[in-house]
Amino acid sequence: MVWPDKGLLATAFEEDNEVRSLFRQNKGHLLSWPSPELVGVASLKALALNVTVIKLAIRIWGQATPTPKAMSVDWLKNEVSGLHDMLCAGGKGKTVPIYVDSWGIKRLSTLAMRRWKAPIATLRDRTLHGLFREMTQAWGEEAAEPDQELDDDDDGVAPAEDDAYPDAGDAAAEDASGSAEAPAREAEDALDAELQATEQQLQILQKLILSLHCNCCLKFCLVLFV
């Protein structure tokens, strides 16, 4: 697989005023999440919170890939690590934030490619419209009608009301009437596999973060009572 030029995404992030502001607001993290319990969980709510970051990642990735394919996590780790090194005090990013941001971008971008099937007009959160148009510009395809299988959330988390998709029967009727082919249909199975593998990695990370947090709290309590 051909990757974009080294440092291209990291530089794009660093030169974007909004990205730098988000990095400061998130205290050394590139991505935002709906809640601490949902860190790493790919959902439309999380995607809407990170449109600026995902849009830039798709723009750079799309320059090197002629069709929508899941981003390489190794490429993302290199680029995200480079950004953290540029923006963190002392010029060295921390391992856990880099890991969370890299896998988070991969998961959210993969979710975006799958949700690209949905008609843009049916998504109430208009912040996603620009993101989907970025994919259309990158790969030259219009967003098409959703498949029935996309009615359920990819991670087993119930979608928010604003994330609702059109009735499956309506979608099936529209497909039968000859609507446009869904983009990247041939890559859908691969994207599903990427989502499952990434979810397993993030579950391991969440357990690690929880363990570190508990250890820190325990040490703090011991200091107070000594």
Wavefront OBJ file of the C-alpha trace (Angstrom):
o trace
v 0.000 0.000 0.000
v 1.323 3.439 -0.941
v 1.321 5.998 1.868
v 1.218 9.772 1.473
v 4.575 11.540 1.754
v 6.114 11.344 5.219
v 5.170 14.254 7.451
v 2.473 15.561 5.111
v -0.412 14.942 7.529
v 1.541 16.039 10.596
v 2.394 19.316 8.866
v -1.212 19.812 7.738
v -2.366 19.345 11.328
v 0.297 21.654 12.735
v -0.488 24.421 10.244
v -4.227 24.332 10.974
v -5.187 26.887 13.633
v -8.289 24.965 14.689
v -6.362 21.726 15.134
v -3.753 23.444 17.304
v -6.521 25.017 19.377
v -8.227 21.632 19.813
v -4.928 20.080 20.876
v -4.578 22.695 23.642
v -8.220 22.390 24.721
v -7.935 18.606 24.903
v -4.780 18.890 27.035
v -2.406 17.162 24.665
v -4.904 15.029 22.785
v -5.860 15.520 19.156
v -9.340 13.986 19.396
v -12.392 14.756 21.542
v -14.868 12.154 22.805
v -18.468 12.389 24.076
v -17.417 11.153 27.537
v -14.424 9.497 29.246
v -16.254 6.170 29.129
v -16.559 6.423 25.342
v -12.925 7.168 24.502
v -12.103 5.221 21.359
v -15.717 4.273 20.583
v -16.504 5.160 16.978
v -19.952 6.773 16.694
v -21.488 9.590 14.696
v -21.413 11.765 17.814
v -17.662 11.224 18.154
v -17.235 11.780 14.419
v -19.093 15.111 14.639
v -16.769 16.224 17.455
v -13.705 15.567 15.293
v -14.747 16.677 11.815
v -11.787 19.036 11.388
v -9.210 16.346 12.222
v -10.863 13.562 10.216
v -11.452 15.839 7.238
v -7.737 16.715 7.045
v -6.753 13.054 7.442
v -9.102 12.019 4.625
v -7.854 14.851 2.416
v -4.228 13.725 2.758
v -5.046 10.014 2.594
v -7.210 10.529 -0.473
v -4.284 12.040 -2.368
v -2.471 8.681 -2.213
v -5.392 6.239 -2.517
v -7.538 6.202 -5.668
v -10.381 4.387 -3.859
v -11.632 4.670 -0.257
v -9.606 2.241 1.829
v -9.077 2.081 5.581
v -6.113 4.178 6.714
v -2.931 2.412 7.754
v -2.542 2.684 11.521
v 1.257 2.553 11.142
v 1.103 5.603 8.865
v -1.178 7.356 11.350
v 1.111 6.555 14.280
v 4.047 8.129 12.436
v 2.098 11.257 11.527
v 0.353 11.688 14.882
v 3.626 11.113 16.716
v 5.231 13.817 14.576
v 2.442 16.252 15.437
v 2.660 15.504 19.168
v 6.412 16.051 19.048
v 5.858 19.445 17.416
v 3.160 20.608 19.827
v 4.152 19.048 23.157
v 6.429 20.788 25.642
v 9.927 19.370 25.430
v 9.383 18.200 21.868
v 8.364 14.648 22.780
v 4.826 13.291 22.661
v 3.487 10.803 25.208
v 2.821 7.216 24.169
v -0.784 6.814 25.356
v -2.196 10.011 23.744
v -0.426 9.128 20.475
v -1.892 5.624 20.602
v -5.417 6.874 21.356
v -5.293 9.550 18.642
v -3.866 7.200 15.996
v -6.381 4.417 16.524
v -9.149 6.971 17.036
v -8.523 8.610 13.652
v -8.419 5.185 12.016
v -11.711 4.102 13.583
v -13.556 7.360 12.939
v -12.335 7.636 9.353
v -13.359 4.026 8.662
v -16.780 4.727 10.163
v -17.040 7.845 7.980
v -16.296 5.815 4.849
v -19.052 3.350 5.734
v -21.569 6.020 6.714
v -20.800 7.786 3.459
v -23.451 5.461 2.030
v -26.179 7.437 3.800
v -27.867 10.253 1.884
v -26.291 13.455 3.205
v -29.661 15.176 3.481
v -30.882 12.621 6.050
v -28.126 13.424 8.544
v -29.413 16.071 10.918
v -25.933 16.968 12.130
v -24.809 19.234 9.315
v -21.225 19.279 10.565
v -20.871 15.890 8.845
v -21.933 17.212 5.448
v -18.570 18.852 4.791
v -16.758 15.693 5.829
v -18.725 13.561 3.400
v -18.181 16.102 0.624
v -14.446 15.826 1.328
v -14.673 12.118 0.540
v -16.663 12.840 -2.599
v -13.956 15.266 -3.707
v -11.180 12.782 -2.867
v -12.686 9.772 -4.642
v -15.057 11.323 -7.146
v -18.182 9.511 -6.045
v -21.477 10.793 -4.722
v -22.837 9.531 -1.428
v -25.486 6.902 -2.191
v -28.356 5.247 -0.349
v -27.660 3.230 2.831
v -27.866 -0.549 3.004
v -30.251 -2.029 5.537
v -27.317 -3.531 7.461
v -26.110 -0.042 8.376
v -29.199 0.658 10.482
v -27.421 -0.804 13.516
v -24.504 0.970 15.157
v -21.127 -0.500 14.205
v -19.970 -0.864 17.804
v -23.114 -2.144 19.452
v -23.840 1.290 20.950
v -27.349 2.573 20.323
v -27.177 5.586 17.971
v -28.315 8.961 19.238
v -31.578 10.391 17.903
v -29.665 12.763 15.653
v -27.782 9.769 14.233
v -30.959 8.047 13.054
v -31.063 6.577 9.559
v -34.080 6.453 7.240
v -36.500 3.572 7.557
v -35.018 0.365 6.117
v -38.106 -0.205 3.969
v -37.765 3.242 2.407
v -34.090 2.618 1.726
v -34.859 -0.730 0.111
v -37.522 0.869 -2.084
v -35.097 3.576 -3.170
v -32.430 0.970 -3.961
v -34.982 -0.960 -6.020
v -35.793 2.181 -7.983
v -32.253 2.304 -9.287
v -30.447 4.704 -6.913
v -26.699 5.227 -7.243
v -24.301 2.455 -6.280
v -22.829 2.731 -2.787
v -19.215 3.932 -2.868
v -16.486 1.467 -2.036
v -18.916 -1.464 -1.908
v -16.108 -3.827 -2.836
v -14.100 -2.627 0.179
v -16.925 -2.965 2.725
v -15.880 -6.370 4.081
v -12.330 -5.126 4.562
v -13.587 -2.047 6.407
v -15.717 -4.228 8.686
v -12.666 -6.307 9.513
v -10.663 -3.154 10.222
v -13.361 -1.923 12.615
v -13.402 -5.200 14.535
v -9.624 -5.375 14.828
v -9.390 -1.750 15.912
v -12.134 -2.226 18.509
v -10.143 -5.041 20.096
v -7.041 -2.866 20.260
v -8.941 0.007 21.866
v -10.551 -2.271 24.448
v -7.055 -3.280 25.534
v -6.044 0.389 25.700
v -9.108 1.355 27.758
v -8.266 -1.341 30.312
v -4.688 -0.037 30.465
v -5.839 3.551 31.014
v -8.247 2.452 33.751
v -5.485 0.472 35.450
v -3.098 3.445 35.333
v -5.802 5.750 36.712
v -6.527 3.392 39.634
v -2.820 3.093 40.440
v -2.407 6.873 40.460
v -5.427 7.310 42.763
v -4.080 4.656 45.125
v -0.661 6.317 45.311
v -2.285 9.706 45.945
v -4.364 8.286 48.812
v -1.303 6.644 50.349
v 0.558 9.960 50.268
v -2.342 11.707 52.012
v -2.519 9.201 54.844
v 1.198 8.715 55.400
l 1 2 3 4 5 6 7 8 9 10 11 12 13 14 15 16 17 18 19 20 21 22 23 24 25 26 27 28 29 30 31 32 33 34 35 36 37 38 39 40 41 42 43 44 45 46 47 48 49 50 51 52 53 54 55 56 57 58 59 60 61 62 63 64 65 66 67 68 69 70 71 72 73 74 75 76 77 78 79 80 81 82 83 84 85 86 87 88 89 90 91 92 93 94 95 96 97 98 99 100 101 102 103 104 105 106 107 108 109 110 111 112 113 114 115 116 117 118 119 120 121 122 123 124 125 126 127 128 129 130 131 132 133 134 135 136 137 138 139 140 141 142 143 144 145 146 147 148 149 150 151 152 153 154 155 156 157 158 159 160 161 162 163 164 165 166 167 168 169 170 171 172 173 174 175 176 177 178 179 180 181 182 183 184 185 186 187 188 189 190 191 192 193 194 195 196 197 198 199 200 201 202 203 204 205 206 207 208 209 210 211 212 213 214 215 216 217 218 219 220 221 222 223 224 225 226
